[in-house]
Amino acid sequence: MKKIVLLLIGLSFLFGCASAYTVMIEAPDSIPVGKPLVVTGNTTYGIGTPIDVVLYYQVTTSTEVERKVAYIQSDKTFRTFFDTTGLPKGTYKVEVPVNGGGDSTTMRVVQLIDRSDEIEMGSATTQNMNGKLYIAGTSSADTNSGIQIEVFDPEGAIIFGPKYINTNIRGDFTADVPITETGDYDISFTDANGYIGDKIITVVGEQTPATTAPLVTTTVATLSAHATASRDDPAYFAVLTRTGPVSVSTSSSIDWVIEYSFEDGNIRTVNANGGNTPESVVVTGNGKTLFVKVYPYLYSVTSDVTLYARNARAVSVLSTSPPVFSSGAPQTPTQSSPLLPVMGVVGVVAGIFLAHRFRRS
């Protein structure tokens, strides 16, 4: 009888020890598609113990995507990762299918985010080797705020960036990156909201020039300058124009007012849109300087404004108000009314008549 009691006590002790094991795992709440999903954890299991870590895709049911084996290290931690390249965006979970104790956390939910459709490439995905990698495209994420570009060569080394490139009011951007070899170049895009996605441009050896004349296209650059403006302290810009139509516009998100004039002092004011649409004007450039004054419509607002100029030689911020705004617009002389001389004569005659009558009385 005593042997049975001791056996039961021993078994209960073993089961109690087994249930005391704990496992705690950590994983990010969300990551972009293409970035590695790193899973870490700690446990009371013994050093060298293998632990399964499973990635599931969750729609209506959980579908196993991949299973990894991690081994407990000397500090009782473990680590593994899953490659998310090519996986659909959505809800996933990582899980360690073990019977841990009451304090264990063996499952984490992870969102895979895919923003790659927010970048539309305008440059060719296959380019001839000429010493430069031409990158052009449009970001639909947040216009006017710029985009960060990082370029990796065919060996995976960073050869450009991370560097922010200006975008115009349509989200367009361009960059030329010096290169020395052919192959696949990986361009990574990031904005203020985080990682957007990667695009690949393949550079091949120079081809034999075509016998027909190549199509030549002319692009007009958009320049910009940045300043802080309020109703009491406007921002002043100088735009050195080229010949032909010159387009000037503000950034959005604030209801801006534009005043503009050439050196002749003829000031015009534009406030046709609200805060969601930039204010814009088109003038005929003549190589002279166009002065632009920008301030918010509301007196309570102080904010940053970017002025964009297309078909301009230069755009700069002025520290003080240019004379054209300080002195005000000159008034065009108006023609006097033809009734004024007549009324003057009538007044003189009336005065003589009244004086003569006063003497007789």
C-alpha positions in Angstrom: 0.0 0.0 0.0 2.8 2.4 0.9 4.5 1.6 -2.5 1.3 2.6 -4.4 1.0 5.8 -2.5 4.7 6.7 -3.1 4.2 5.9 -6.8 1.2 8.2 -7.1 3.1 10.9 -5.3 6.0 10.5 -7.7 3.7 10.6 -10.8 1.9 13.7 -9.5 5.3 15.3 -8.9 6.4 14.6 -12.5 3.1 15.9 -14.0 3.4 19.0 -11.8 6.9 19.6 -13.2 5.8 19.2 -16.8 2.9 21.6 -16.4 5.2 24.2 -15.0 7.0 24.7 -18.3 6.2 28.1 -19.9 6.7 29.5 -23.4 6.4 33.2 -24.4 6.7 34.2 -28.0 6.9 37.7 -29.6 6.1 38.8 -33.2 5.3 42.2 -34.8 1.7 43.2 -35.0 2.2 44.1 -38.7 4.9 44.0 -41.4 5.0 44.8 -45.1 4.9 41.9 -47.5 8.5 41.0 -48.5 10.1 41.7 -45.2 11.1 38.8 -42.9 8.7 37.9 -40.1 10.9 37.4 -37.1 9.6 35.4 -34.2 11.4 35.3 -30.9 10.6 33.8 -27.5 11.8 32.5 -24.2 10.9 29.4 -22.3 11.7 27.2 -19.3 12.4 24.2 -21.5 15.9 22.8 -21.4 18.8 24.0 -23.5 18.8 22.4 -27.0 15.2 21.5 -26.9 13.6 21.7 -30.4 10.4 23.8 -30.7 8.1 24.0 -33.7 7.1 27.5 -34.8 4.2 27.5 -37.3 2.9 30.3 -39.6 -0.8 30.1 -40.5 -2.8 32.1 -43.0 -6.2 33.0 -41.6 -9.2 33.6 -43.8 -12.2 31.7 -42.6 -10.0 28.8 -41.4 -6.3 28.6 -40.6 -4.1 27.2 -43.3 -0.5 26.2 -42.5 2.0 28.2 -44.6 5.3 27.1 -43.2 6.8 25.3 -40.2 10.2 26.1 -38.7 12.2 24.3 -35.9 13.9 26.6 -33.3 16.3 25.3 -30.7 16.5 26.6 -27.1 19.7 28.6 -26.5 21.8 28.8 -23.4 19.9 31.9 -22.2 16.6 30.0 -22.6 15.6 32.0 -25.7 14.8 30.9 -29.3 14.5 32.8 -32.6 13.4 32.0 -36.2 12.0 33.9 -39.1 9.6 33.4 -42.1 10.1 34.8 -45.6 7.0 36.7 -46.6 8.0 37.4 -50.2 5.1 36.6 -52.5 2.6 35.9 -49.7 -0.9 37.6 -50.1 -1.7 40.4 -47.7 -4.0 39.7 -44.9 -4.2 38.2 -41.4 -1.7 35.6 -40.3 -0.7 34.0 -37.0 2.4 32.4 -35.6 2.1 29.7 -33.0 4.2 27.4 -31.0 2.0 24.2 -30.6 3.1 23.1 -27.1 1.4 22.5 -23.8 2.7 25.4 -21.8 1.8 26.5 -18.4 -0.9 29.1 -17.4 1.4 32.0 -18.0 2.4 31.0 -21.5 1.7 33.0 -24.7 2.1 30.7 -27.6 0.3 32.5 -30.4 0.5 36.0 -32.0 -1.6 37.6 -34.8 0.3 39.4 -37.5 -1.0 41.5 -40.4 0.8 41.4 -43.7 0.5 44.8 -45.5 1.0 45.2 -49.2 1.3 48.9 -50.4 3.1 48.1 -53.6 0.2 49.3 -55.8 0.8 52.8 -54.4 3.9 53.1 -56.6 3.4 53.3 -60.4 6.7 53.2 -62.3 7.1 55.5 -65.2 10.7 54.5 -66.1 11.4 51.4 -68.2 11.9 48.1 -66.2 14.6 47.1 -68.6 17.2 49.7 -69.5 20.4 49.8 -71.6 23.7 50.2 -69.7 24.8 53.9 -70.0 26.3 54.6 -66.6 23.0 55.7 -65.0 19.9 54.0 -63.6 16.9 56.2 -64.5 14.1 56.0 -61.9 10.8 57.7 -62.4 7.3 57.1 -61.2 4.2 58.3 -59.3 3.3 57.8 -55.7 -0.4 57.9 -54.8 0.2 57.7 -51.1 0.7 61.3 -50.1 1.6 64.0 -52.7 3.8 66.9 -51.9 5.5 65.1 -49.0 8.3 63.4 -51.0 9.3 59.7 -51.0 12.4 57.9 -49.7 14.3 55.8 -52.2 17.0 53.2 -51.5 18.8 51.3 -54.4 20.6 48.0 -54.1 23.0 46.7 -56.8 22.8 43.2 -58.2 25.0 42.0 -55.3 22.7 43.5 -52.7 24.9 46.4 -51.7 23.4 49.8 -51.1 24.5 52.2 -53.8 22.0 55.1 -53.3 20.1 56.4 -50.2 18.1 56.1 -48.2 17.3 59.6 -49.6 14.1 61.6 -49.8 13.2 62.7 -53.3 10.7 65.6 -53.8 7.3 64.8 -55.4 5.1 67.3 -57.1 1.4 67.9 -56.6 0.7 64.8 -58.7 3.1 62.6 -56.7 5.6 62.4 -59.6 9.3 61.8 -58.8 12.5 61.2 -60.7 16.1 60.2 -59.8 19.3 59.3 -61.7 21.6 56.8 -59.9 25.2 56.2 -61.2 25.8 52.5 -61.9 28.8 50.5 -63.1 27.4 47.1 -64.0 24.5 45.3 -65.6 22.0 43.2 -63.7 18.9 43.5 -61.5 18.6 46.6 -59.3 16.2 46.6 -56.4 14.6 50.0 -55.6 12.9 50.2 -52.1 10.3 52.9 -51.5 9.3 54.3 -48.1 7.2 57.3 -47.1 6.1 58.9 -43.8 3.6 56.0 -43.3 6.3 53.4 -43.6 7.6 50.9 -46.2 5.6 50.9 -49.5 7.3 48.2 -51.6 10.2 47.2 -53.9 10.5 47.5 -57.7 13.1 45.8 -59.9 14.9 47.5 -62.9 17.1 45.3 -65.1 20.1 46.8 -66.8 21.4 45.0 -69.9 24.4 45.5 -72.1 24.4 48.3 -74.7 22.5 47.5 -77.9 23.5 48.3 -81.4 22.0 51.7 -82.3 18.8 51.5 -84.3 18.9 52.6 -87.9 15.8 54.7 -87.5 15.9 58.0 -85.6 15.0 57.6 -82.0 11.9 59.3 -80.6 13.0 62.4 -78.6 10.8 63.6 -75.8 11.2 66.8 -73.9 10.4 67.0 -70.2 10.0 70.1 -68.2 11.2 69.9 -64.7 9.2 71.1 -61.7 11.1 73.1 -59.1 10.0 73.9 -55.6 10.8 75.9 -52.5 9.6 75.6 -48.9 8.7 78.1 -46.2 6.5 78.8 -43.2 3.6 81.2 -43.6 0.8 82.8 -41.6 -1.7 85.6 -42.3 0.5 88.2 -40.4 3.8 86.8 -41.7 3.4 85.6 -45.3 5.9 83.6 -47.3 7.6 85.3 -50.2 9.0 83.6 -53.3 10.9 84.6 -56.4 10.3 82.6 -59.5 12.8 83.1 -62.4 10.7 82.3 -65.4 11.5 80.8 -68.8 9.9 81.8 -72.0 6.4 80.4 -72.4 3.7 79.2 -70.0 4.9 79.0 -66.4 2.7 77.1 -63.9 2.9 78.0 -60.2 1.0 76.1 -57.5 1.0 75.6 -53.7 1.0 72.4 -51.7 -2.4 71.2 -50.4 -3.9 70.5 -46.9 -4.2 74.3 -46.1 -6.5 76.9 -47.7 -3.8 79.1 -49.2 -4.1 82.5 -50.9 -1.7 83.5 -53.7 -0.7 87.0 -54.7 1.6 87.4 -57.6 3.2 90.1 -59.7 6.1 90.8 -62.1 8.3 93.8 -61.6 5.6 96.1 -63.1 3.7 96.0 -59.8 0.3 94.7 -61.2 -0.7 92.4 -58.3 -3.3 89.7 -58.7 -4.9 87.5 -56.0 -6.0 83.9 -56.3 -8.1 81.9 -53.8 -10.2 79.6 -55.8 -9.9 76.3 -53.9 -10.2 75.0 -50.3 -7.6 73.1 -48.3 -7.9 69.9 -50.2 -6.8 71.4 -53.6 -3.7 73.4 -54.3 -4.0 77.0 -55.5 -2.4 77.4 -58.9 -1.9 80.1 -61.6 -0.4 80.1 -65.1 1.5 83.1 -66.3 3.4 83.8 -69.5 7.1 83.7 -68.8 9.4 86.2 -70.3 12.7 85.5 -68.5 11.8 88.0 -65.8 11.2 87.3 -62.1 7.7 86.6 -60.9 7.2 87.5 -57.2 4.7 85.3 -55.2 3.2 86.0 -51.8 1.5 83.0 -50.0 -0.5 83.1 -46.8 -3.3 81.0 -45.2 -6.9 82.2 -45.6 -7.5 81.8 -41.9 -5.8 84.1 -39.4 -5.5 81.3 -36.9 -3.3 79.1 -39.1 0.5 79.0 -39.3 1.9 76.2 -41.4 4.5 75.1 -43.9 3.9 75.7 -47.6 5.7 74.4 -50.7 5.6 76.4 -53.9 6.0 74.5 -57.1 7.0 76.1 -60.4 7.0 74.3 -63.8 9.0 75.7 -66.7 11.1 77.9 -64.3 14.8 78.5 -64.1 14.9 78.8 -60.3 12.6 79.1 -57.3 13.8 80.7 -54.1 12.5 81.9 -50.7 12.8 85.6 -49.9 13.5 86.6 -46.3 11.7 90.0 -46.7 8.8 91.3 -48.7 9.9 92.4 -52.2 9.2 96.1 -53.1 6.3 95.1 -55.4 4.3 94.0 -52.3 5.6 96.6 -49.9 4.6 99.6 -52.0 1.3 98.1 -53.2 0.0 98.0 -56.7 0.1 101.2 -58.6 -3.3 102.6 -59.5 -4.1 103.2 -63.2 -5.2 106.8 -63.7 -8.9 107.1 -64.4 -10.3 109.5 -67.0 -12.1 112.5 -65.4 -15.9 112.9 -66.1 -16.9 115.4 -68.8 -19.6 116.7 -66.4 -17.1 118.2 -64.0 -16.2 121.3 -66.1 -19.9 122.0 -66.7 -20.7 121.7 -63.1 -17.9 124.2 -62.3 -19.2 126.8 -64.7 -22.7 126.4 -63.3 -21.4 127.0 -59.8 -19.6 130.2 -60.8 -22.7 131.6 -62.5 -24.9 130.8 -59.5 -22.4 132.5 -57.2 -22.5 135.7 -59.2 -26.3 135.7 -59.4 -26.6 135.3 -55.6 -24.1 138.1 -54.9 -25.9 140.6 -57.2 -29.2 139.8 -55.6 -27.8 140.3 -52.1 -26.6 143.8 -53.0 -30.0 144.8 -54.3 -31.6 143.7 -51.1 
